[in-house]
Amino acid sequence: MALFAIMTLTFFDVMGRKLLSHSITGSLELTELLMVAVIFGALPAVSRHDGHVQFDSLDAHLPPKVRAAQKVLVALIAAGLLFGLGCLMWKTGGQFAVTGETTAQLHILKAPFIYAMAILCWITAFMHLAVLLGDTGATPAGNEGAAL
């Protein structure tokens, strides 16, 4: 829905600029906030399906035990970094809430968006751990028909 909202907003903003020489006030701010929803909202699902971009050119040359250890290490690092990022975002959200930080044109409070980003980072961190434990019930990306 957020991606469709971005497309619709962009369409009407461009049409307004081209036909009426006037863009939609705050369209850039709305697009930025909607991009937060698109990107951070997708992170847990992408992680659940192990769908992140992966460099696997050397995997065929590595022993299975090394690949397994690599998978564990990458999942733990990703989970740790996402958890830490979530903590930093939560702290920033708190600072923004105290100062009442808003967007420049539409004066939308930023704190709720920063808090949501933190929560989604934490959920994504737990998804990495769940994938590591094989407890997501999801089929890895690219293997949709493999379970049949």
DSSP file (Angstrom, degrees, kcal/mol; ACC not computed):
  #  RESIDUE AA STRUCTURE BP1 BP2  ACC     N-H-->O    O-->H-N    N-H-->O    O-->H-N    TCO  KAPPA ALPHA  PHI   PSI    X-CA   Y-CA   Z-CA
    1    1 A M     >        0   0    0      0, 0.0     4,-2.4     0, 0.0     5,-0.1   0.000 360.0 360.0 360.0 -40.1    0.0    0.0    0.0
    2    2 A A  H  >  +     0   0    0      2,-0.2     4,-2.2     1,-0.2     5,-0.1   0.900 360.0  49.9 -65.6 -39.4    2.8    2.4    0.8
    3    3 A L  H  > S+     0   0    0      2,-0.2     4,-2.3     1,-0.2    -1,-0.2   0.911 111.3  48.7 -65.3 -41.3    4.5    1.7   -2.5
    4    4 A F  H  > S+     0   0    0      1,-0.2     4,-2.7     2,-0.2    -2,-0.2   0.892 109.8  52.9 -63.7 -38.9    1.2    2.3   -4.3
    5    5 A A  H  X S+     0   0    0     -4,-2.4     4,-2.8     2,-0.2    -2,-0.2   0.893 108.4  50.3 -63.1 -39.5    0.8    5.6   -2.3
    6    6 A I  H  X S+     0   0    0     -4,-2.2     4,-2.7     2,-0.2    -2,-0.2   0.930 111.6  47.8 -62.8 -45.1    4.3    6.7   -3.4
    7    7 A M  H  X S+     0   0    0     -4,-2.3     4,-2.4     2,-0.2    -2,-0.2   0.925 114.7  45.6 -62.5 -44.7    3.4    5.9   -7.1
    8    8 A T  H  X S+     0   0    0     -4,-2.7     4,-2.5     2,-0.2     5,-0.3   0.931 113.9  48.3 -64.7 -46.5    0.1    7.8   -6.8
    9    9 A L  H  X S+     0   0    0     -4,-2.8     4,-2.4     1,-0.2    -2,-0.2   0.920 112.8  48.4 -59.9 -45.3    1.6   10.8   -5.0
   10   10 A T  H  X S+     0   0    0     -4,-2.7     4,-2.7    -5,-0.2     5,-0.3   0.913 110.4  52.0 -62.9 -43.4    4.5   11.0   -7.5
   11   11 A F  H  X S+     0   0    0     -4,-2.4     4,-2.6     1,-0.2    -2,-0.2   0.954 114.4  41.0 -57.8 -52.3    2.1   10.8  -10.5
   12   12 A F  H  X S+     0   0    0     -4,-2.5     4,-2.3     1,-0.2    -1,-0.2   0.841 113.9  53.8 -69.3 -32.0   -0.1   13.6   -9.2
   13   13 A D  H  X S+     0   0    0     -4,-2.4     4,-2.1    -5,-0.3    -1,-0.2   0.934 112.1  43.8 -65.4 -46.1    2.9   15.7   -8.1
   14   14 A V  H  X S+     0   0    0     -4,-2.7     4,-2.8     2,-0.2     5,-0.3   0.920 113.9  50.5 -65.7 -43.4    4.5   15.5  -11.6
   15   15 A M  H  X>S+     0   0    0     -4,-2.6     4,-3.0    -5,-0.3     5,-0.6   0.907 110.5  50.5 -61.2 -40.7    1.1   16.2  -13.3
   16   16 A G  H  X5S+     0   0    0     -4,-2.3     6,-2.1     1,-0.2     4,-1.5   0.897 112.4  46.2 -63.9 -40.2    0.7   19.2  -11.0
   17   17 A R  H  X5S+     0   0    0     -4,-2.1     4,-0.6     4,-0.3    -2,-0.2   0.908 119.1  40.2 -67.9 -42.0    4.1   20.5  -11.9
   18   18 A K  H  <5S+     0   0    0     -4,-2.8    -2,-0.2    -5,-0.1    -3,-0.2   0.908 128.4  27.7 -76.0 -42.4    3.7   19.9  -15.6
   19   19 A L  H  <5S+     0   0    0     -4,-3.0    -3,-0.2    -5,-0.3    -2,-0.2   0.828 136.8  22.7 -91.7 -34.1    0.1   21.0  -16.1
   20   20 A L  H  <<S-     0   0    0     -4,-1.5    -3,-0.2    -5,-0.6    -2,-0.1   0.399  92.9-125.8-115.1   0.8   -0.4   23.6  -13.3
   21   21 A S  S  < S+     0   0    0     -4,-0.6     2,-0.3    -5,-0.3    -4,-0.3   0.840  80.6 102.5  54.1  35.1    3.2   24.6  -12.5
   22   22 A H        -     0   0    0     -6,-2.1    -2,-0.2    -9,-0.1    -1,-0.1  -0.940  58.6-151.8-149.8 123.2    2.6   23.7   -8.9
   23   23 A S        -     0   0    0     -2,-0.3     2,-0.4    -7,-0.1   -10,-0.1  -0.439  37.8 -86.5 -89.1 168.7    3.7   20.6   -7.0
   24   24 A I    >   -     0   0    0    -15,-0.2     3,-1.9    -2,-0.1     4,-0.3  -0.607  49.6-112.2 -75.2 126.3    2.0   19.0   -4.1
   25   25 A T  T 3  S+     0   0    0     -2,-0.4    -1,-0.1     1,-0.3    -3,-0.0  -0.388  98.6   7.3 -61.6 127.7    3.1   20.7   -0.8
   26   26 A G  T 3> S+     0   0    0     -2,-0.1     4,-2.6     3,-0.1    -1,-0.3   0.608  83.5 135.7  78.6  12.2    5.1   18.3    1.2
   27   27 A S  H <> S+     0   0    0     -3,-1.9     4,-2.4     1,-0.2     5,-0.2   0.879  72.3  51.5 -63.0 -36.2    5.3   15.6   -1.4
   28   28 A L  H  > S+     0   0    0     -4,-0.3     4,-2.4     2,-0.2    -1,-0.2   0.924 110.9  48.0 -64.8 -43.1    9.0   15.0   -0.8
   29   29 A E  H  > S+     0   0    0      2,-0.2     4,-2.4     1,-0.2    -2,-0.2   0.923 112.6  48.1 -62.8 -44.6    8.4   14.6    2.9
   30   30 A L  H  X S+     0   0    0     -4,-2.6     4,-2.5     1,-0.2    -1,-0.2   0.900 111.0  51.4 -63.2 -40.2    5.5   12.2    2.4
   31   31 A T  H  X S+     0   0    0     -4,-2.4     4,-2.2    -5,-0.2    -1,-0.2   0.916 109.7  50.0 -62.7 -42.6    7.5   10.2   -0.1
   32   32 A E  H  X S+     0   0    0     -4,-2.4     4,-1.6     2,-0.2    -2,-0.2   0.922 112.5  46.2 -62.0 -44.3   10.4    9.9    2.4
   33   33 A L  H  X S+     0   0    0     -4,-2.4     4,-1.5     1,-0.2    -1,-0.2   0.880 112.8  49.8 -68.0 -37.3    8.0    8.7    5.2
   34   34 A L  H  X S+     0   0    0     -4,-2.5     4,-2.3     1,-0.2    -1,-0.2   0.851 106.1  56.6 -68.8 -33.3    6.4    6.2    2.9
   35   35 A M  H  X S+     0   0    0     -4,-2.2     4,-3.0     2,-0.2     5,-0.4   0.864 102.4  56.2 -64.6 -34.8    9.8    4.9    1.8
   36   36 A V  H  X>S+     0   0    0     -4,-1.6     4,-2.1     1,-0.2     5,-0.6   0.934 108.8  47.1 -58.4 -45.5   10.5    4.3    5.5
   37   37 A A  H  X5S+     0   0    0     -4,-1.5     4,-1.2     3,-0.2    -2,-0.2   0.908 114.9  45.9 -63.8 -42.0    7.3    2.1    5.5
   38   38 A V  H  X5S+     0   0    0     -4,-2.3     4,-1.3     3,-0.2    -2,-0.2   0.959 120.1  37.0 -66.0 -51.4    8.3    0.3    2.3
   39   39 A I  H  X5S+     0   0    0     -4,-3.0     4,-1.2     2,-0.2     3,-0.3   0.970 124.9  35.7 -70.6 -55.1   11.9   -0.4    3.3
   40   40 A F  H  <5S+     0   0    0     -4,-2.1    -1,-0.2    -5,-0.4    -3,-0.2   0.825 115.4  56.7 -73.1 -29.1   11.7   -1.1    7.0
   41   41 A G  H  <<S+     0   0    0     -4,-1.2     4,-0.5    -5,-0.6    -1,-0.2   0.818 109.2  47.0 -67.8 -29.8    8.3   -2.9    6.6
   42   42 A A  H  X S+     0   0    0     -4,-1.3     4,-2.7    -3,-0.3     5,-0.3   0.726  91.8  82.2 -83.6 -22.6    9.8   -5.3    4.1
   43   43 A L  H  X S+     0   0    0     -4,-1.2     4,-2.5     1,-0.2     5,-0.2   0.897  90.6  47.3 -54.2 -49.0   13.0   -6.1    6.1
   44   44 A P  H  > S+     0   0    0      0, 0.0     4,-2.5     0, 0.0    -1,-0.2   0.915 114.6  47.2 -61.6 -40.0   11.4   -8.8    8.4
   45   45 A A  H  > S+     0   0    0     -4,-0.5     4,-1.8     2,-0.2    -2,-0.2   0.910 112.4  48.9 -67.3 -41.4    9.7  -10.5    5.5
   46   46 A V  H  <>S+     0   0    0     -4,-2.7     5,-3.2     1,-0.2     6,-0.3   0.913 114.4  45.9 -63.9 -42.0   12.9  -10.5    3.4
   47   47 A S  H ><5S+     0   0    0     -4,-2.5     3,-1.4    -5,-0.3    -2,-0.2   0.890 108.5  56.2 -68.1 -38.6   14.9  -11.9    6.3
   48   48 A R  H 3<5S+     0   0    0     -4,-2.5    90,-0.3     1,-0.3    -1,-0.2   0.872 113.1  41.2 -59.7 -37.2   12.2  -14.5    7.1
   49   49 A H  T 3<5S-     0   0    0     -4,-1.8    92,-2.4    -5,-0.1    -1,-0.3   0.306 110.4-122.7 -93.7   8.6   12.5  -15.8    3.5
   50   50 A D  T < 5 +     0   0    0     -3,-1.4    -3,-0.2    90,-0.2    -2,-0.1   0.909  63.8 146.5  51.0  45.9   16.3  -15.5    3.6
   51   51 A G      < +     0   0    0     -5,-3.2    -4,-0.2    -6,-0.1    -1,-0.1   0.216  16.5 124.4-102.1  13.9   15.9  -13.3    0.5
   52   52 A H  S    S-     0   0    0     -6,-0.3     2,-0.2     1,-0.1    89,-0.0  -0.323  76.5 -85.8 -69.8 157.8   18.7  -10.8    1.0
   53   53 A V        -     0   0    0      1,-0.0     2,-0.4     2,-0.0    -1,-0.1  -0.443  54.2-167.3 -62.5 131.6   21.3  -10.3   -1.8
   54   54 A Q        -     0   0    0     -2,-0.2     2,-0.8    -3,-0.1    -1,-0.0  -0.974  24.1-142.3-129.4 140.1   24.0  -12.9   -1.3
   55   55 A F        +     0   0    0     -2,-0.4     3,-0.2     1,-0.1    -2,-0.0  -0.876  35.7 156.8 -97.0 105.4   27.4  -13.3   -2.9
   56   56 A D    >>  +     0   0    0     -2,-0.8     3,-0.7     1,-0.1     4,-0.5   0.084  28.7 116.1-121.7  24.2   27.7  -17.1   -3.4
   57   57 A S  T 34 S+     0   0    0      1,-0.2     3,-0.3     2,-0.1    -1,-0.1   0.812  85.3  42.1 -63.7 -29.1   30.3  -17.5   -6.1
   58   58 A L  T >> S+     0   0    0     -3,-0.2     3,-1.7     1,-0.2     4,-0.5   0.562  88.5  91.7 -94.0  -9.0   32.7  -19.2   -3.8
   59   59 A D  G X4 S+     0   0    0     -3,-0.7     3,-1.2     1,-0.3    -1,-0.2   0.843  80.4  58.6 -57.7 -36.2   30.1  -21.5   -2.1
   60   60 A A  G 3< S+     0   0    0     -4,-0.5    -1,-0.3    -3,-0.3    -2,-0.1   0.749 107.7  48.3 -65.5 -21.5   30.6  -24.3   -4.5
   61   61 A H  G <4 S+     0   0    0     -3,-1.7    -1,-0.3    -4,-0.1    -2,-0.2   0.456  96.7  87.0 -98.0  -2.8   34.3  -24.4   -3.6
   62   62 A L  S << S-     0   0    0     -3,-1.2     5,-0.0    -4,-0.5     0, 0.0  -0.771  83.5-110.9-100.2 143.2   33.7  -24.4    0.2
   63   63 A P    >>  -     0   0    0      0, 0.0     4,-2.1     0, 0.0     3,-0.6  -0.341  32.2-111.3 -64.3 151.9   33.1  -27.5    2.3
   64   64 A P  H 3> S+     0   0    0      0, 0.0     4,-2.4     0, 0.0     5,-0.2   0.841 117.4  55.7 -54.6 -36.4   29.6  -27.9    3.7
   65   65 A K  H 3> S+     0   0    0      2,-0.2     4,-2.3     1,-0.2     5,-0.2   0.879 107.7  48.3 -66.2 -36.4   30.9  -27.4    7.3
   66   66 A V  H <> S+     0   0    0     -3,-0.6     4,-2.6     2,-0.2    -1,-0.2   0.907 111.6  50.0 -69.3 -41.3   32.4  -24.0    6.3
   67   67 A R  H  X S+     0   0    0     -4,-2.1     4,-2.4     2,-0.2    -2,-0.2   0.903 111.3  49.3 -63.2 -40.3   29.2  -23.0    4.5
   68   68 A A  H  X S+     0   0    0     -4,-2.4     4,-2.1     2,-0.2    -2,-0.2   0.925 112.6  46.8 -64.6 -44.2   27.2  -23.9    7.6
   69   69 A A  H  X S+     0   0    0     -4,-2.3     4,-2.7     1,-0.2    -2,-0.2   0.891 111.4  52.6 -63.7 -39.1   29.6  -22.0    9.9
   70   70 A Q  H  X S+     0   0    0     -4,-2.6     4,-2.8     2,-0.2     5,-0.2   0.914 107.7  51.0 -62.4 -43.4   29.4  -19.0    7.5
   71   71 A K  H  X S+     0   0    0     -4,-2.4     4,-2.3     2,-0.2    -2,-0.2   0.914 112.1  46.8 -61.0 -43.6   25.6  -19.0    7.6
   72   72 A V  H  X S+     0   0    0     -4,-2.1     4,-2.5     2,-0.2    -2,-0.2   0.937 113.8  47.8 -63.7 -47.2   25.6  -19.0   11.4
   73   73 A L  H  X S+     0   0    0     -4,-2.7     4,-2.6     1,-0.2     5,-0.2   0.924 113.1  47.3 -61.7 -46.5   28.2  -16.2   11.6
   74   74 A V  H  X S+     0   0    0     -4,-2.8     4,-2.8     1,-0.2     5,-0.2   0.911 112.7  49.4 -63.1 -42.8   26.4  -14.0    9.0
   75   75 A A  H  X S+     0   0    0     -4,-2.3     4,-2.6    -5,-0.2    -1,-0.2   0.906 113.0  47.0 -64.2 -41.2   23.1  -14.5   10.8
   76   76 A L  H  X S+     0   0    0     -4,-2.5     4,-2.5     2,-0.2    -2,-0.2   0.909 114.0  46.9 -67.4 -41.7   24.5  -13.7   14.2
   77   77 A I  H  X S+     0   0    0     -4,-2.6     4,-2.8    -5,-0.2     5,-0.2   0.942 114.3  47.5 -63.8 -47.0   26.3  -10.6   12.9
   78   78 A A  H  X S+     0   0    0     -4,-2.8     4,-2.6    -5,-0.2     5,-0.2   0.925 113.5  47.9 -61.0 -44.8   23.2   -9.4   11.0
   79   79 A A  H  X S+     0   0    0     -4,-2.6     4,-2.4    -5,-0.2    -1,-0.2   0.922 113.5  48.0 -62.4 -44.1   21.0  -10.0   14.1
   80   80 A G  H  X S+     0   0    0     -4,-2.5     4,-2.4     2,-0.2    -2,-0.2   0.916 113.5  46.2 -63.5 -43.9   23.5   -8.1   16.3
   81   81 A L  H  X S+     0   0    0     -4,-2.8     4,-2.7     2,-0.2    -2,-0.2   0.907 113.9  48.1 -66.6 -41.4   23.9   -5.2   14.0
   82   82 A L  H  X S+     0   0    0     -4,-2.6     4,-2.4    -5,-0.2    -2,-0.2   0.888 111.7  50.1 -66.9 -38.0   20.1   -4.9   13.5
   83   83 A F  H  X S+     0   0    0     -4,-2.4     4,-2.0    -5,-0.2    -2,-0.2   0.933 113.1  46.6 -64.1 -44.6   19.5   -5.1   17.2
   84   84 A G  H  X S+     0   0    0     -4,-2.4     4,-2.3     2,-0.2    -2,-0.2   0.905 111.7  50.7 -63.2 -42.0   22.1   -2.4   17.8
   85   85 A L  H  X S+     0   0    0     -4,-2.7     4,-2.6     1,-0.2    -1,-0.2   0.901 108.4  53.1 -62.0 -40.8   20.7   -0.2   15.1
   86   86 A G  H  X S+     0   0    0     -4,-2.4     4,-2.5     1,-0.2    -1,-0.2   0.901 108.1  50.5 -60.4 -41.1   17.2   -0.6   16.6
   87   87 A C  H  X S+     0   0    0     -4,-2.0     4,-2.2     2,-0.2    -2,-0.2   0.917 111.2  48.1 -63.6 -43.4   18.6    0.5   20.0
   88   88 A L  H  X S+     0   0    0     -4,-2.3     4,-2.4     1,-0.2    -2,-0.2   0.902 112.7  48.6 -63.7 -40.4   20.2    3.6   18.4
   89   89 A M  H  X S+     0   0    0     -4,-2.6     4,-3.0     2,-0.2    -2,-0.2   0.896 109.1  52.6 -67.2 -38.9   16.9    4.4   16.5
   90   90 A W  H  X S+     0   0    0     -4,-2.5     4,-2.1     2,-0.2    -2,-0.2   0.917 110.6  48.2 -61.5 -42.5   14.9    4.0   19.7
   91   91 A K  H  X S+     0   0    0     -4,-2.2     4,-2.1     2,-0.2    -2,-0.2   0.922 112.7  48.0 -63.3 -44.3   17.2    6.5   21.5
   92   92 A T  H  X S+     0   0    0     -4,-2.4     4,-2.8     1,-0.2    -2,-0.2   0.901 109.1  53.9 -63.5 -41.2   16.9    8.9   18.6
   93   93 A G  H  X S+     0   0    0     -4,-3.0     4,-2.3     1,-0.2    -1,-0.2   0.893 107.8  51.0 -58.9 -39.9   13.1    8.5   18.6
   94   94 A G  H  X S+     0   0    0     -4,-2.1     4,-2.1     2,-0.2    -1,-0.2   0.906 110.4  48.4 -63.6 -42.1   13.2    9.4   22.3
   95   95 A Q  H  X S+     0   0    0     -4,-2.1     4,-2.3     1,-0.2    -2,-0.2   0.914 112.4  48.6 -64.0 -42.3   15.2   12.5   21.6
   96   96 A F  H  X>S+     0   0    0     -4,-2.8     5,-1.7     1,-0.2     4,-1.5   0.866 109.7  52.8 -65.7 -35.7   12.9   13.5   18.8
   97   97 A A  H  <5S+     0   0    0     -4,-2.3    -1,-0.2    -5,-0.2    -2,-0.2   0.906 110.6  47.2 -65.6 -41.0    9.9   13.0   21.0
   98   98 A V  H  <5S+     0   0    0     -4,-2.1    -2,-0.2     1,-0.2    -1,-0.2   0.917 118.7  39.3 -66.7 -43.5   11.4   15.2   23.7
   99   99 A T  H  <5S-     0   0    0     -4,-2.3    -1,-0.2    -5,-0.2    -2,-0.2   0.628 105.4-126.2 -83.4 -12.7   12.3   18.0   21.3
  100  100 A G  T  <5 -     0   0    0     -4,-1.5    -3,-0.2    -5,-0.2    -4,-0.1   0.819  35.5-168.1  72.5  30.0    9.1   17.6   19.2
  101  101 A E      < +     0   0    0     -5,-1.7     9,-2.3    -6,-0.2    10,-0.5  -0.272  10.8 175.8 -56.1 130.4   11.1   17.2   16.0
  102  102 A T  B     -A  109   0A   0      7,-0.2     7,-0.2     8,-0.1     2,-0.1  -0.833  36.3 -86.4-130.7 169.1    8.9   17.5   12.9
  103  103 A T     >  -     0   0    0      5,-1.6     4,-0.7    -2,-0.3    -1,-0.0  -0.390  44.3-115.1 -71.2 159.4    9.2   17.5    9.1
  104  104 A A  T  4 S+     0   0    0      2,-0.1    -1,-0.1     1,-0.1    -2,-0.0   0.906 101.0  21.7 -69.0 -45.7    9.9   20.9    7.6
  105  105 A Q  T  4 S+     0   0    0      1,-0.1    -1,-0.1   -79,-0.0   -80,-0.0   0.908 132.0  31.7 -93.8 -46.5    6.7   21.6    5.6
  106  106 A L  T  4 S-     0   0    0    -80,-0.1    -2,-0.1     2,-0.1    -1,-0.1   0.565  91.5-134.5 -93.3  -8.9    3.9   19.4    6.9
  107  107 A H     <  +     0   0    0     -4,-0.7     2,-0.4     1,-0.2    -3,-0.1   0.876  41.0 167.2  56.5  42.7    5.1   19.4   10.5
  108  108 A I        -     0   0    0      1,-0.1    -5,-1.6     2,-0.0    -1,-0.2  -0.746  42.9-109.2 -85.5 131.1    4.6   15.7   10.9
  109  109 A L  B     -A  102   0A   0     -2,-0.4     4,-0.3    -7,-0.2    -7,-0.2  -0.376  24.6-159.5 -61.4 134.8    6.2   14.3   14.1
  110  110 A K  S >> S+     0   0    0     -9,-2.3     4,-2.1   -14,-0.1     3,-0.7   0.764  74.6  79.8 -86.3 -27.4    9.2   12.2   13.3
  111  111 A A  H 3> S+     0   0    0    -10,-0.5     4,-2.8     1,-0.3     5,-0.2   0.867  88.8  53.0 -54.3 -45.5    9.4   10.2   16.6
  112  112 A P  H 3> S+     0   0    0      0, 0.0     4,-2.1     0, 0.0    -1,-0.3   0.879 110.9  48.3 -60.8 -34.6    6.7    7.7   15.7
  113  113 A F  H <> S+     0   0    0     -3,-0.7     4,-2.2    -4,-0.3    -2,-0.2   0.895 111.8  48.7 -70.5 -39.6    8.4    6.8   12.5
  114  114 A I  H  X S+     0   0    0     -4,-2.1     4,-2.1     2,-0.2    -1,-0.2   0.907 111.8  49.8 -66.9 -41.4   11.8    6.5   14.2
  115  115 A Y  H  X S+     0   0    0     -4,-2.8     4,-2.5    -5,-0.2    -2,-0.2   0.916 110.4  50.3 -61.4 -43.0   10.2    4.2   16.9
  116  116 A A  H  X S+     0   0    0     -4,-2.1     4,-2.5    -5,-0.2    -2,-0.2   0.895 108.7  52.1 -63.2 -39.5    8.6    2.1   14.2
  117  117 A M  H  X S+     0   0    0     -4,-2.2     4,-2.0     2,-0.2    -1,-0.2   0.907 109.8  49.8 -62.1 -41.0   11.9    1.8   12.4
  118  118 A A  H  X S+     0   0    0     -4,-2.1     4,-2.3     2,-0.2    -2,-0.2   0.934 111.3  47.8 -62.9 -46.9   13.5    0.6   15.7
  119  119 A I  H  X S+     0   0    0     -4,-2.5     4,-2.6     1,-0.2    -2,-0.2   0.910 111.8  49.9 -62.0 -42.4   10.8   -2.0   16.3
  120  120 A L  H  X S+     0   0    0     -4,-2.5     4,-2.2     1,-0.2    -1,-0.2   0.847 108.8  52.9 -67.4 -32.9   11.1   -3.3   12.7
  121  121 A C  H  X S+     0   0    0     -4,-2.0     4,-2.4     2,-0.2    -1,-0.2   0.917 110.2  48.3 -64.9 -42.3   14.9   -3.6   13.1
  122  122 A W  H  X S+     0   0    0     -4,-2.3     4,-2.2     2,-0.2    -2,-0.2   0.918 111.4  49.2 -64.6 -42.9   14.4   -5.6   16.2
  123  123 A I  H  X S+     0   0    0     -4,-2.6     4,-1.9     1,-0.2    -1,-0.2   0.912 111.4  50.2 -61.1 -41.3   11.8   -7.9   14.5
  124  124 A T  H  X S+     0   0    0     -4,-2.2     4,-2.1     2,-0.2    -2,-0.2   0.887 107.3  53.9 -64.8 -39.1   14.3   -8.3   11.6
  125  125 A A  H  X S+     0   0    0     -4,-2.4     4,-1.6     1,-0.2    -1,-0.2   0.925 109.9  47.2 -60.1 -44.2   17.0   -9.2   14.0
  126  126 A F  H  X S+     0   0    0     -4,-2.2     4,-2.4     1,-0.2    -1,-0.2   0.830 107.6  57.2 -67.9 -30.7   14.8  -11.9   15.5
  127  127 A M  H  X S+     0   0    0     -4,-1.9     4,-2.8     2,-0.2     5,-0.2   0.896 103.7  53.1 -65.0 -39.4   13.9  -13.1   12.0
  128  128 A H  H  X S+     0   0    0     -4,-2.1     4,-1.9     1,-0.2    -2,-0.2   0.908 111.4  46.0 -61.7 -40.2   17.6  -13.7   11.3
  129  129 A L  H  X S+     0   0    0     -4,-1.6     4,-1.9     2,-0.2    -2,-0.2   0.890 111.7  51.5 -68.7 -38.1   17.9  -15.8   14.4
  130  130 A A  H  X>S+     0   0    0     -4,-2.4     5,-2.8     2,-0.2     4,-0.6   0.901 109.4  49.6 -65.2 -40.4   14.7  -17.7   13.5
  131  131 A V  H ><5S+     0   0    0     -4,-2.8     3,-0.7     1,-0.2    -1,-0.2   0.903 108.8  54.0 -62.8 -40.1   16.1  -18.4   10.0
  132  132 A L  H 3<5S+     0   0    0     -4,-1.9    -1,-0.2     1,-0.3    -2,-0.2   0.882 112.3  43.0 -60.8 -38.6   19.3  -19.6   11.7
  133  133 A L  H 3<5S-     0   0    0     -4,-1.9    -1,-0.3    -5,-0.1    -2,-0.2   0.513 111.9-122.7 -85.3  -5.0   17.2  -22.0   13.9
  134  134 A G  T <<5S+     0   0    0     -3,-0.7    -3,-0.2    -4,-0.6     3,-0.2   0.847  73.7 126.8  69.7  34.1   15.1  -23.0   10.9
  135  135 A D      < +     0   0    0     -5,-2.8    -4,-0.2     1,-0.1    -1,-0.1  -0.111  35.4  91.1-118.5  35.2   12.0  -21.9   12.6
  136  136 A T  S    S-     0   0    0     -6,-0.2    -1,-0.1     2,-0.2     3,-0.1   0.666  77.0-136.6-103.6 -18.2   10.2  -19.5   10.2
  137  137 A G        +     0   0    0      1,-0.3     2,-0.3    -3,-0.2   -88,-0.1   0.602  64.6 126.1  72.3   9.3    8.0  -21.9    8.2
  138  138 A A        -     0   0    0    -90,-0.3    -1,-0.3     3,-0.0    -2,-0.2  -0.679  62.9-124.7-102.6 154.4    9.2  -20.0    5.1
  139  139 A T        -     0   0    0     -2,-0.3     3,-0.1    -3,-0.1     5,-0.1  -0.833  39.2-105.2 -92.4 132.6   10.7  -21.3    1.9
  140  140 A P    >   -     0   0    0      0, 0.0     3,-2.1     0, 0.0   -90,-0.2  -0.217  48.3 -87.2 -55.8 147.5   14.0  -19.7    1.1
  141  141 A A  T 3  S+     0   0    0    -92,-2.4   -89,-0.0     1,-0.3   -95,-0.0  -0.253 116.2  23.9 -56.2 139.9   13.9  -17.2   -1.8
  142  142 A G  T 3  S+     0   0    0     -3,-0.1    -1,-0.3     1,-0.0     3,-0.2   0.321 108.9  79.3  86.2  -8.6   14.3  -18.8   -5.2
  143  143 A N    X>  +     0   0    0     -3,-2.1     3,-1.4     1,-0.1     4,-0.6  -0.080  47.0 132.9-119.5  31.8   13.1  -22.2   -3.9
  144  144 A E  T 34 S+     0   0    0      1,-0.3     3,-0.3     2,-0.2    -1,-0.1   0.832  81.6  36.0 -56.2 -35.7    9.4  -21.6   -3.9
  145  145 A G  T >4 S+     0   0    0      1,-0.2     3,-1.2    -3,-0.2    -1,-0.3   0.464  93.2  91.7 -96.2  -1.2    8.6  -24.9   -5.6
  146  146 A A  T <4 S+     0   0    0     -3,-1.4    -1,-0.2     1,-0.3    -2,-0.2   0.807  78.2  60.6 -65.7 -30.6   11.4  -26.9   -3.9
  147  147 A A  T 3<        0   0    0     -4,-0.6    -1,-0.3    -3,-0.3    -2,-0.1   0.668 360.0 360.0 -74.4 -14.0    9.2  -28.1   -1.0
  148  148 A L    <         0   0    0     -3,-1.2    -1,-0.3    -4,-0.1    -2,-0.2   0.502 360.0 360.0 -74.3 360.0    6.8  -29.8   -3.4
